[in-house]
């Protein structure tokens, strides 16, 4: 058997070389022995080169983010529309024609500012009659007062005369007849009755005067309603009638009659928000909230001022109102706005981007931690508040730890990687 045939049967090694070849008997055999040795060492070197080439494969580059501290706030965003703080239709108390009109569409008025004057001729005549009645009643009071004075004087004289005659009869019986004494007593009683009648007349006259003054005051109050004034600071959002039109009195019997205008208080607006049941425990009166108005591209500050304190059984929401000051009238009722109601907050909490966490059941999750030797370690974490882009790490990580940002399925624990620090905003773009 030849050496060439042996080499075809298996890998080249010293064990496969026949013993007769290993013994150097001549120059040719020595030359053949050296050739086989060179081939053997060449095969070893090529095998080592191939294994070195496999081990030198580069580690994959992974995006990592640091575990840092942030102020986190979990909010609930609800859309609503602005409403005036209060809005009414302005009616006339008494019926009359519009003599002067001081307002128009969009007019801004202050509380107590005139809006219109009504012409009411019959009420002016009634006022004159009332004043005449008051003057007559005052004269009657003066007249009966003089009668009372006269009756009092008469009673004083007659009573003094009767008292003297009665005293004389007691001291000197028989000096004055009984008839004179009885006549004097009768006049005394008559004068006393005159005084009482005069007092009753004064009381009646004073009551009539009071009634006349009350009627005058009532008609004056009604006549004051001929000057229609603004009940509060507001804006005339609609004008129903103009100069010369007849405005009927807005009493309860004809409440459906035409009003003068509609007045809205727009310097303070309100947002009515249906807050879901799950967020009700986090509502607090006086809490400041952010109000975003997309049509203006601005954010305003509002305050939770009132809520119904009862859940609507049909919608499972609670009526909540937020007041938004509007001193410059930038906001207009009817505009849409979104309100951010803070539910939970955490100051300087450990957090990572939400893309770095694989959520689990409840408040649990997992992250891929890149350790100091750049190898991957799977770490279980406990989660807290989650915002739109950050999630709080309650336990499982510490500050400045590096975690993989993005998908975790393509990496395995213990794998060697080349970490590259990135910002979460860069990966989102």
C-alpha positions in Angstrom: 0.0 0.0 0.0 1.4 3.5 -1.0 1.4 6.7 1.0 -0.9 8.4 -1.5 -3.6 5.7 -1.0 -3.4 6.1 2.8 -3.9 9.9 2.5 -7.1 9.4 0.6 -8.6 7.2 3.4 -8.6 9.8 6.1 -7.0 13.0 7.5 -3.4 13.4 7.3 -1.7 12.4 10.7 1.4 10.6 11.9 -0.7 7.7 13.0 -1.9 7.1 9.4 1.7 7.0 8.1 3.1 3.4 7.7 5.9 2.5 9.9 8.1 1.6 6.9 7.9 5.2 5.7 8.9 6.6 9.1 12.1 4.8 8.9 14.7 6.7 6.8 16.4 4.1 4.6 17.5 6.5 1.8 17.6 10.0 0.6 14.2 9.6 -1.2 12.5 8.3 1.9 13.9 11.3 3.9 12.6 13.7 1.4 9.2 12.0 1.4 9.1 12.1 5.2 9.8 15.9 5.3 7.0 16.5 2.7 4.5 14.7 4.8 5.5 16.6 7.9 5.1 19.9 6.1 1.6 18.9 4.9 0.7 17.9 8.4 1.7 21.2 10.0 0.0 23.1 7.1 -3.3 21.4 7.9 -3.0 22.3 11.6 -2.3 25.9 10.8 -5.3 26.2 8.4 -7.6 24.7 11.1 -6.4 27.2 13.7 -6.9 30.1 11.2 -10.5 29.0 10.6 -11.3 28.8 14.3 -9.7 32.2 14.9 -11.8 33.7 12.2 -15.1 32.5 13.8 -14.2 33.9 17.3 -13.3 37.3 15.9 -17.0 38.1 14.7 -17.8 41.8 15.9 -20.4 42.3 18.7 -23.7 43.9 17.6 -24.3 47.6 18.3 -27.3 48.2 20.5 -29.0 51.5 21.5 -29.0 52.0 25.3 -30.4 54.7 27.6 -29.5 55.6 31.1 -31.8 55.3 34.1 -32.3 58.9 35.2 -34.6 60.9 37.5 -37.5 63.0 36.3 -40.6 64.7 37.7 -43.4 62.5 36.5 -47.1 63.4 36.4 -49.9 61.1 35.2 -52.7 63.2 33.8 -56.1 62.7 32.3 -56.9 64.8 29.3 -60.6 65.6 28.6 -62.0 67.9 25.8 -64.8 70.3 26.5 -66.0 73.7 25.3 -66.0 77.1 27.0 -69.2 78.5 28.4 -69.9 81.9 29.8 -69.8 82.1 33.5 -73.4 83.4 33.4 -75.6 84.3 30.5 -79.1 85.8 30.6 -81.8 87.5 28.5 -82.3 91.1 29.6 -86.1 91.9 29.9 -87.9 95.1 30.7 -89.7 95.1 34.1 -92.4 97.4 32.8 -93.9 97.8 29.3 -92.7 100.8 27.3 -91.2 102.0 24.0 -87.4 102.1 23.6 -86.6 105.8 23.7 -82.8 105.5 23.8 -80.5 102.5 23.0 -77.0 102.6 24.4 -75.7 99.1 23.3 -75.3 97.0 20.2 -74.0 93.6 19.2 -70.6 92.9 20.9 -70.9 95.9 23.3 -68.9 95.5 26.5 -70.8 96.9 29.5 -70.0 97.3 33.2 -72.4 96.5 36.0 -74.9 99.3 36.4 -74.2 100.8 33.0 -77.3 102.1 31.1 -78.4 99.9 28.2 -81.7 101.5 27.2 -84.3 104.1 28.3 -88.0 103.3 28.0 -90.8 105.9 27.4 -93.7 105.2 29.7 -96.1 108.2 29.7 -98.9 106.6 31.8 -96.4 105.8 34.6 -95.2 109.4 34.7 -98.8 110.5 35.2 -99.2 108.0 37.9 -96.2 109.3 39.7 -97.6 112.8 39.6 -100.9 111.5 41.1 -99.0 109.7 43.8 -97.1 112.8 44.7 -100.4 114.8 44.9 -101.9 112.1 47.2 -98.8 112.3 49.5 -99.1 116.1 49.7 -102.8 115.8 50.6 -102.1 113.2 53.2 -99.4 115.5 54.7 -102.0 118.3 54.9 -104.5 116.1 56.6 -101.9 115.1 59.2 -101.2 118.8 59.9 -104.9 119.6 60.2 -105.8 116.8 62.6 -102.7 117.7 64.6 -104.1 121.2 65.1 -107.5 119.8 66.1 -105.7 117.6 68.7 -104.0 120.7 70.1 -107.3 122.5 70.3 -109.1 119.5 71.9 -106.3 119.2 74.4 -106.6 122.8 75.4 -110.4 122.5 75.8 -110.0 119.4 77.9 -107.4 121.1 80.0 -109.7 124.0 80.9 -112.8 121.9 81.5 -111.0 119.4 83.5 -109.5 122.1 85.7 -112.9 123.7 86.3 -114.5 120.4 87.2 -111.6 119.6 89.6 -112.0 123.0 91.4 -115.8 122.7 91.8 -115.4 119.2 93.1 -112.9 120.4 95.7 -115.1 123.3 96.8 -118.1 121.0 97.3 -116.0 118.7 99.5 -114.7 121.6 101.6 -117.9 123.6 101.8 -120.9 121.4 101.1 -124.0 123.2 99.9 -122.0 126.1 98.5 -122.2 124.7 94.9 -125.3 123.0 93.6 -125.1 119.4 92.5 -126.4 120.4 89.0 -123.5 122.7 88.3 -121.1 120.0 89.4 -122.7 117.5 87.1 -122.6 119.9 84.1 -118.9 120.6 84.7 -118.3 116.8 84.9 -120.1 116.3 81.6 -118.0 118.9 79.9 -114.8 117.4 81.3 -115.8 114.0 79.8 -116.8 115.5 76.5 -113.4 117.3 76.2 -111.6 114.1 77.0 -113.5 112.3 74.3 -112.5 115.1 71.9 -108.9 114.5 72.7 -109.2 110.8 72.0 -111.0 111.5 68.7 -108.3 113.9 67.6 -105.6 111.3 68.4 -107.5 108.7 66.4 -107.7 111.2 63.5 -104.0 111.8 63.6 -103.3 108.0 63.5 -105.6 107.6 60.5 -104.0 110.6 58.7 -100.5 109.3 59.4 -101.5 105.8 58.1 -103.0 107.4 54.9 -99.8 109.4 54.5 -97.7 106.2 54.9 -99.9 104.4 52.3 -99.5 107.3 49.9 -95.8 107.3 50.3 -95.6 103.5 49.8 -97.6 103.9 46.5 -95.3 106.7 45.4 -92.2 104.6 46.2 -93.6 101.6 44.3 -94.3 103.7 41.2 -90.9 105.3 41.5 -89.3 101.8 41.6 -91.3 100.8 38.5 -90.4 104.0 36.8 -86.7 103.3 37.6 -87.1 100.1 35.5 -87.6 102.3 32.5 -83.8 102.8 32.7 -82.5 99.3 31.8 -79.0 98.8 33.2 -76.5 95.9 33.0 -76.8 93.5 36.0 -73.2 92.4 35.7 -70.0 93.0 33.6 -70.6 91.3 30.3 -70.8 91.3 26.5 -74.0 91.8 24.5 -73.9 88.7 22.3 -77.3 89.3 20.7 -79.6 92.3 20.3 -83.3 91.5 19.9 -84.9 95.0 19.6 -83.9 98.5 18.5 -85.0 102.1 19.1 -88.7 102.7 18.9 -89.7 99.0 19.6 -92.3 98.2 22.3 -90.9 96.0 25.1 -93.5 94.3 27.1 -93.0 93.9 30.8 -91.2 90.6 31.6 -93.5 89.4 34.4 -94.3 85.8 35.2 -97.6 86.0 33.3 -95.9 86.7 30.0 -92.4 85.4 30.5 -92.2 84.3 26.9 -92.3 87.9 25.7 -89.4 89.5 23.8 -86.2 90.5 25.6 -84.0 93.5 24.8 -80.7 91.6 24.4 -78.6 88.6 25.6 -75.8 89.4 28.1 -72.9 87.0 28.7 -70.2 87.3 31.3 -67.1 86.4 29.3 -64.3 87.8 31.5 -64.6 84.5 33.5 -65.4 81.3 31.6 -66.2 77.9 32.8 -65.5 74.4 31.4 -67.9 71.6 32.2 -66.0 68.3 32.3 -67.4 64.8 32.7 -64.7 63.2 34.9 -64.6 59.4 34.7 -65.3 57.5 37.8 -61.7 56.2 38.1 -60.3 59.7 38.3 -62.8 61.1 40.8 -60.7 60.3 43.9 -57.9 62.4 42.5 -60.1 65.6 42.1 -59.5 68.4 44.6 -61.3 71.7 44.9 -58.9 74.7 44.2 -56.5 72.5 42.2 -54.8 74.3 39.2 -55.1 72.6 35.9 -53.7 73.3 32.4 -56.2 74.2 29.7 -54.9 73.9 26.1 -56.7 75.8 23.4 -55.5 74.4 20.0 -57.2 77.1 17.9 -55.1 79.7 19.6 -52.0 77.6 20.1 -51.9 78.7 23.8 -52.2 77.1 27.2 -54.1 78.8 30.0 -54.4 78.2 33.7 -57.7 77.1 35.2 -58.9 76.0 38.6 -61.3 73.3 39.7 -64.0 75.2 41.6 -67.0 72.9 41.9 -68.3 69.4 41.2 -71.5 67.6 41.8 -70.1 65.1 44.3 -72.2 62.4 42.7 -71.6 59.9 39.9 -74.0 59.9 37.0 -75.3 56.3 36.9 -75.8 56.4 33.1 -72.4 57.8 32.0 -70.4 56.8 35.2 -68.9 60.4 35.2 -69.1 63.3 37.6 -70.1 66.9 36.7 -67.0 69.0 37.3 -66.4 72.7 36.5 -63.2 74.5 35.8 -63.0 78.3 35.8 -60.7 80.1 33.5 -60.0 83.8 33.9 -60.4 85.8 30.6 -59.6 89.4 31.4 -58.4 90.2 27.9 -61.3 88.4 26.2 -58.8 86.2 24.2 -61.1 83.2 24.8 -64.6 83.1 23.3 -67.4 80.9 24.5 -67.9 77.9 22.2 -64.1 77.4 21.7 -62.9 73.8 22.3 -60.2 73.2 24.9 -58.6 70.1 26.4 -58.0 70.0 30.2 -55.2 68.1 31.8 -56.2 66.8 35.2 -53.2 65.6 37.3 -54.0 62.1 38.7 -50.6 61.1 40.3 -47.3 62.8 40.6 -43.8 61.7 41.6 -40.9 64.1 42.1 -37.4 63.0 41.0 -38.4 59.4 40.3 -36.2 56.8 38.7 -37.5 56.4 35.2 -36.7 55.0 31.7 -38.4 55.5 28.3 -41.5 53.3 27.9 -39.8 51.7 24.8 -37.1 50.2 27.2 -39.6 48.1 29.2 -41.4 44.9 28.3 -44.6 45.1 30.4 -45.8 42.1 32.3 -48.8 41.4 34.6 -49.9 44.1 37.0 -47.1 46.6 37.8 -44.3 44.2 36.8 -42.0 44.3 33.7 -38.6 43.3 32.4 -35.7 45.2 30.9 -32.4 44.2 29.3 -29.5 45.6 31.4 -26.1 46.1 29.8 -23.6 45.5 32.6 -20.0 46.9 32.9 -18.6 44.1 30.7 -21.1 45.0 28.0 -23.0 41.8 28.4 -26.8 41.6 28.5 -28.6 40.8 31.7 -32.4 40.3 31.9 -33.8 42.2 34.9 -37.3 42.1 36.5 -38.5 45.6 37.6 -41.5 47.0 39.4 -43.3 49.9 37.6 -45.0 53.0 39.0 -46.4 56.0 37.2 -46.4 55.9 33.5 -46.7 59.0 31.3 -46.8 59.2 27.5 -43.0 58.6 27.2 -41.6 57.7 30.6 -42.3 55.0 33.2 -41.3 55.0 36.8 -39.0 52.3 38.1 -39.9 51.5 41.7 -37.4 48.7 42.1 -35.0 46.6 40.0 -32.7 49.3 38.7 -30.5 52.0 40.1 -29.6 55.4 38.7 -27.2 55.5 35.7 -27.8 51.9 34.8 -27.9 51.2 31.1 -30.8 49.5 29.5 -31.5 48.5 25.9 -33.9 50.9 24.1 -36.4 49.2 21.8 -37.2 45.6 21.0 -35.9 42.9 23.3 -36.6 39.8 21.3 -33.4 39.9 19.2 -31.0 39.7 22.2 -30.2 37.0 24.6 -29.0 37.2 28.2 -25.2 36.9 28.4 -24.7 38.1 24.9 -21.8 40.5 24.3 -22.9 43.8 22.7 -21.5 47.1 21.7 -23.7 49.7 23.6 -24.3 53.1 22.0 -25.9 55.8 24.2 -28.9 57.5 22.6 -31.6 59.9 23.6 -35.2 58.7 23.5 -36.2 61.7 21.4 -33.7 60.7 18.7 -35.1 57.1 18.4 -38.7 58.4 18.2 -37.9 60.6 15.2 
